[in-house]
């Protein structure tokens, strides 16, 4: 099926494409037919910098299984980071990423 | 035996709201007049496979225009344009209808045209093709390949951009319809396909539905795991025969 569902979340960080880094402030997450990956459906994540007015994105298309593994790996790495680095890995969002800034489409 | 040659190129067409739309166009190399097909891509965009399908239709004797429904998001690659369109909620039905109308007129304006035009789409494009069949005048055939959301059981599926389920326009469809479906599909599910067919029967519409066991959604797409050669080959043959009957006759290679 084709899906119009998009989860949009504010993020803080940087992403690299080619040889250039860029600041990112938003991630769009959706599950639909991919454009490039040889899969029937894929979990896609587009990282954007909307604040800068950029229309470019850094994108990934993952199989559902690998996306879940990635999600688990992120949480596992954060848990280990919390043990070794304390609060830094618990999530200290900049003031610009306030909870009320969360939005979903 | 010989093969039918063809010419394919990028074209512009008069799209919704006075915009100049971008499209891919392919036509058979023939002196005969042929029917045309407006081919609508799926939600992820105006991809390589869409252009391959356009060439496939030309190879089998029809002119085909495949409009880039996200051309308003240019500049950028088709996948980036699709991502922008998706993020803004997807194209509205009104805009899509205007674009398909413009593409239909483009086909009829070509010297090769026999005056007949079909609309065909895959996945969300199948839904849009069916909707165009109900809302546009002048179409001669409708090809719905596993269009999800023709029957919309989830109220959340109806939005400001897409406020009415295409099934509600069935009464307005005058062109013959062909539907191609996989029995393992979830959108449309076999139950939705059955209900869809019952509505066509009740309204006395001219239609043919072909259901295939062993396949789900998108089984024509040769680059994806869902592809199944036996069912896809038969499905394409059903489509060619339907188009031959309703917008043909299709031109064939000589010799």
HADDOCK unambig.tbl for C-alpha pairs under 7 A between the chains (distance, minus, plus):
assign (segid A and resid 1 and name CA) (segid B and resid 123 and name CA) 6.21 0.50 0.50
assign (segid A and resid 1 and name CA) (segid B and resid 148 and name CA) 6.07 0.50 0.50
assign (segid A and resid 1 and name CA) (segid B and resid 187 and name CA) 5.53 0.50 0.50
assign (segid A and resid 1 and name CA) (segid B and resid 217 and name CA) 6.52 0.50 0.50
assign (segid A and resid 2 and name CA) (segid B and resid 43 and name CA) 5.77 0.50 0.50
assign (segid A and resid 2 and name CA) (segid B and resid 123 and name CA) 6.15 0.50 0.50
assign (segid A and resid 2 and name CA) (segid B and resid 124 and name CA) 5.66 0.50 0.50
assign (segid A and resid 4 and name CA) (segid B and resid 86 and name CA) 6.47 0.50 0.50
assign (segid A and resid 4 and name CA) (segid B and resid 89 and name CA) 6.79 0.50 0.50
assign (segid A and resid 4 and name CA) (segid B and resid 90 and name CA) 6.74 0.50 0.50
assign (segid A and resid 6 and name CA) (segid B and resid 87 and name CA) 6.78 0.50 0.50
assign (segid A and resid 33 and name CA) (segid B and resid 44 and name CA) 6.43 0.50 0.50
assign (segid A and resid 34 and name CA) (segid B and resid 44 and name CA) 6.64 0.50 0.50
assign (segid A and resid 35 and name CA) (segid B and resid 44 and name CA) 5.96 0.50 0.50
assign (segid A and resid 35 and name CA) (segid B and resid 79 and name CA) 6.37 0.50 0.50
assign (segid A and resid 38 and name CA) (segid B and resid 223 and name CA) 6.32 0.50 0.50
assign (segid A and resid 38 and name CA) (segid B and resid 224 and name CA) 5.23 0.50 0.50
assign (segid A and resid 39 and name CA) (segid B and resid 224 and name CA) 5.41 0.50 0.50
assign (segid A and resid 39 and name CA) (segid B and resid 225 and name CA) 6.11 0.50 0.50
assign (segid A and resid 40 and name CA) (segid B and resid 224 and name CA) 5.71 0.50 0.50
assign (segid A and resid 40 and name CA) (segid B and resid 225 and name CA) 6.13 0.50 0.50
assign (segid A and resid 40 and name CA) (segid B and resid 226 and name CA) 6.15 0.50 0.50
